[in-house]
Amino acid sequence: MRAIVIEDDIDIQQQIVERLKTEGFAVDAADNGDEGLYLVQEYPADVAIVDLGLPKMSGLEVINRIRDQGIKVPILILTARGRWQDKVEGLDAGADDYLVKPFHHEEMMARIRVLIRRASGWADSRIVCSPVSLDTTTQRTYVDDRELELTAYEYKVLEYLMLHAGEVISKTVLTEHLYDDESDNDSNVIEVFIRRLRQKLDPEESLKPIETLRGRGYRFTLERAEQT
Amino acid sequence: MKSIKSRLTLVSMVVLAVFMVLTAIALEQAVVKRALQAEEDGLQLMIYSLLAAVDQDAGGLSLTVSPNRLFEPGLVTRNSGIYALLYDRRKTEIWRSESITVDFPAVGDVDIGKWDFEIVEHQATPYFRLVFAIQWPDINEKLQRYDVVVWRNAVGYFEQLNRFRQTLWAWLIITTILLLLVMYLVTRWSLLPLKKIGLEVKAIEDQQQTGFELDYPDEIAPLTENLNILLSREQYQRQRYRNAMDDLAHSLKTPLAVLTGLGDQAQLEPAQLETLREQTERMNQIVSYQLQKATSVSDIRITRPVDLVTVIDKLLSALEKVYQEKAIAVERRLPPQMLLRMDEGDCLEVVGNLLDNAFKYGSRQISISGWVQDDKTTTLTIEDDGEGLGDSEIRQIMNRGTRLDEATEGQGIGLAVVADIVESYNIELEFAAAKLGGLAVSLRFQAV
């Protein structure tokens, strides 16, 4: 997952970035509205965390411009003021949730996960494409009741594919959503992760959960389970 | 009587009515006096002309009048309305004009050379009567006393006087009505600037303008200019205060956020970590509570009434987005409009906190209902199907001063802020067990 953090206070920004990275996110950060808007326009992200009180361009203006350009990234706003007028304005402008400073990182992560799931049409923290299920809170993966041992990157690839089950995901998109900097990565790495995931999810090759579409990317083929 | 226009109109009516009545009386008196004087003068002339026609009779002991020397034709025309008589010292009639057809009563004593003018009613007919006593020498050069009496029928005079009175009063009434109308229009015109001020105040209230924009007469202009200065200074101060509070919130909460973040990361003993979290949370609560309290406007001043229904709609669309996963069903029973005189920011704060709590603690359902009673009291009730609050928890929230320290995370701080704001607006806040099973919070306020 890729997150963009737009926060002018460097200490808070660093803490958020560190926490997101610990949770396996690829993170880009900006300390002003102008740069933040540029990042959102240029890098497809799974979530944007926007402080309302930003220099150069206010957080509200950034959100308005993001939505005006039709970018559908889920937005979590951070506000020090905490007044309902500010929250309503932010949510009206197109944000999806808010957090009032100071906040605990667990709460921030829980909200970010909800926003990412919601953007992909998942209501529950457990995403299920039978027989594969994935608990986004504990980051555990199961095939039926059997828990799989996945590396951090394998989990990230599987989570992204399952969140977008049924959609064709190009290798570039996967790379963008998994790594901070594409240049650091060998172009074969994604193929390696996919191969390993296939072996772990479907050792007997009866499910065929991940389909390769030549020249286009990958598709998670198992159907989404109905969520209550 | 509250209206200045009514007061001025009433005073004008009374003063004008008194003035007109006094004018009418004075005018009538003057006219009557002048008319009577004219009548008396006319009769005096007649007596003088009569005396010019007087001669001694054949015996030389008495007087007689030569009709051919009378210049007044009325005296020789029967029943002309002008009559003259001459009496000797024994009040014996010695001559009467040819015009007389009825008998006239004798006259009393009048001093020699004096005039006695009176209006006398005789045989149901009013007359002017002038008596003049003279002395005239007889043949023996002895002065003999005579009374010359002239009567003139006054019916015409009184008819004319009545016509004059009618005309006078008719014109006075018409003039009074016209003057009242003019005074009413003048009053209206004079009070127009005040009406304009009222309209401008309403426009300022409705936030359609920020001050008084029209030109006013010299007497009122200083007032509106000073009010404009006051308004702009107040707006500037309010904005400056809010900005300062925002900056303060930012300045205080940023380090708190850093500390909270550190608490989440630091490699501390669990007990130390707990203490760090508790203390930062407590600081956060104090800062949040005091800042919320400081930024609430809390006085009505010139504020536009807020429509609670619009505020609720705005908040619901925000909260339904935030709590999308909970898929809470919102039952909404509200009138088309619920107006409340309150700062919009404060209103959003109060209703926002109550609705947020309902969404946060409710399980599946929330009910929002509002109604206006006959006495214009409006009630808004928000219920949820959560676990609700115990009596002791409610008492803690409502007990000023202690609630901050004992406030629990979530409900405590939000409801404490709500309780503070509504108290400053004299709005009643009530907690009860909801029919849905959770907490029911009611706001009761005076509708606009």
Interface residues (C-beta under 8 A of the other chain):
Chain A: D9 D11 I12 Q15 I16 E18 R19 G53 A80 R81 G82 R83 W84 Q85 K87 V88 L91 D92 D96 D97 Y98 V100 K101 P102 F103 H104 H105 E106 V114 R118 A123 D124
Chain B: D246 A249 H250 L252 K253 T254 L256 A257 V258 L259 T260 G261 L262 G263 D264 Q265 R277 T280 N284 S288 L291 Q292 T295 K314 L315 S317 A318 K321 V322 Q324 E325 A327 E344 G345 L348 E349 V351 G352 N353
